[in-house]
Amino acid sequence: MTIRNHFEGILNYFDNRYTNAILEEMNSIIQNIKRRARGFRNDEYFKTMIYLVCGKLDLNLI
């Protein structure tokens, strides 16, 4: 039943090779940040944590 409901999207993948896997991964990372922080008092702190974690910055100075 599920394949029938999404058959057109499945065929479109083979034509275009697009998926939303990257967005799903980023959403999972952001949800993990929210879970670890148990709520931020300030939205700016939350945004900063998302940029720090998702930006994959190399903060090693050595």
C-alpha positions as CSV (number, residue, x, y, z in Angstrom):
1,M,0.0,0.0,0.0
2,T,2.8,2.5,0.9
3,I,4.6,1.9,-2.4
4,R,1.4,2.6,-4.3
5,N,0.9,5.8,-2.5
6,H,4.5,7.0,-3.2
7,F,5.1,5.4,-6.6
8,E,5.3,8.7,-8.5
9,G,7.9,10.0,-6.0
10,I,9.9,6.8,-6.2
11,L,10.1,7.0,-10.0
12,N,11.0,10.7,-9.8
13,Y,14.1,9.7,-7.7
14,F,15.5,7.7,-10.6
15,D,15.0,10.6,-13.0
16,N,16.4,13.4,-10.8
17,R,18.4,11.6,-8.0
18,Y,17.2,14.1,-5.3
19,T,16.4,13.1,-1.8
20,N,15.7,14.9,1.4
21,A,18.3,12.9,3.4
22,I,20.5,15.9,4.1
23,L,17.5,17.8,5.5
24,E,16.5,14.9,7.6
25,E,20.0,14.6,9.0
26,M,20.1,18.3,9.9
27,N,16.7,18.0,11.6
28,S,18.0,15.1,13.6
29,I,21.0,17.0,14.7
30,I,18.9,20.1,15.7
31,Q,16.5,17.9,17.7
32,N,19.5,16.3,19.5
33,I,20.8,19.8,20.4
34,K,17.3,20.7,21.8
35,R,17.3,17.4,23.8
36,R,20.8,17.9,25.2
37,A,20.1,21.5,26.3
38,R,16.7,20.7,27.8
39,G,15.5,24.1,26.6
40,F,17.3,27.4,26.0
41,R,16.4,30.6,27.7
42,N,17.3,32.6,24.7
43,D,16.6,31.8,21.0
44,E,19.9,33.4,20.1
45,Y,21.8,30.8,22.2
46,F,19.9,28.0,20.5
47,K,20.7,29.5,17.0
48,T,24.4,29.8,18.0
49,M,24.5,26.1,19.1
50,I,22.9,25.1,15.8
51,Y,25.6,27.0,13.8
52,L,28.4,25.6,16.0
53,V,27.3,22.0,15.6
54,C,26.0,22.0,12.0
55,G,28.7,24.3,10.7
56,K,31.4,21.6,11.4
57,L,33.9,24.2,12.3
58,D,37.4,23.1,13.3
59,L,37.9,24.9,16.6
60,N,41.3,23.2,17.4
61,L,43.9,26.0,17.5
62,I,46.9,23.7,17.7
